[in-house]
């Protein structure tokens, strides 16, 4: 009788330990997921806090042709054709005007 009791006690201890380990692992994964969700939510809510890395809007760029809405920078570097851009886009390759383009020289 003592052997049967010892076997069942051992099975009970192993079962409780196994369930405890599974719960701890599950809790850690759940906590990691919640922390990642919080980080993403914070980054998403504050994504416009910093100014853009681009130098200027396309309509303020030396390479932008307002009559055709094309960027002439890409014509000179990538291919013989220019690229269509919106005037409110940002560009990392922008060359901002030093003066008002309507008044004359760059």
N, C-alpha and C positions, 0 to 999 in steps of 0.2 A: 504494500500500500504506500509506503514511503517513496518507493521508486516512481510510482505513477504520480504522486503528488509533486515530486521533484521535477519530473518531466513537464507536467502542466505548469508549474511555477516558472520553469525555464522558458517554455513557449510563451507564457504571458509576459515575462520581462522582455524577451526579444520582440514580441509584437508591439508592446508599448514603446520600446526604444525606436523601433522602425517607424511607427506612426509619428512619434515625436520628431524624428529626423526629417520625415517627409513634410510635416507641417512647418518646420523651421526653414527648410529649403523653399517651400512654396511662399512663405512669408517674405523671405529675402527677395525672391523674384518679383513678388507683388510690390514690395517697397521700391525696388530699382525701377520698375515700370512707372510708378507714381512720381518718383523723382524726375525721371526723364520727361514725363508728361508736363510736370511743373516747369522744368527748364524750357521746353519747347513753347509752352504757353507764354512764359515771360519774354522769350526772344520774339515770339510772334507779336505780342502786344507792344514791344519797344523797337520794332524793326525800322521805324522811321525817325527815331530819336537822333541818330547821327546824320550829318550831311552826306550826300552822295560822294563817291570817290571820283566821279567824272569832273572834268574841269568846267564844263558849261553845257547849257542846252544846245541842241543842234542849230536852232535859229540864231544863236549868238556866235557861231563858229565861222571862221574864215573860209572853210571848205564848203559850207552849205550854200547851195544855189536856191533861193526862195522861189524863183520862177518855175523850176522843174521839181522842187522838193527832193533833190538828189545831193548826196555827199560826194564831193569831188576828191576827197582824200583817198577813198577806195579805188577810184579810177586810176590814180597815180601809183598805188602800191600793189594792189591785188590783181586787177585785171583791166582791160581796156574800157570796160563799161563802169559807170558809176552805180552806186547803190541808192535805192529809194529809202528815205528815212522820214519819220515824222518830225516836225519842227520842235516838238516838246520832248524828244528823246534825249538821253544823256550819252556822251561818248567819251571814252577814255583817251582817244587820240585827238580830242578837240584842241583847236588853237583859237582861243578867245580873241575877239577884237580888242585892241588897245584903246580905240576911240569909237565913237558912234559911226557905223558904216554909212549911214545916210548923209553924214556931214563931209565925207571925203576919205582921206588916206587912212590906212590901217594904223 
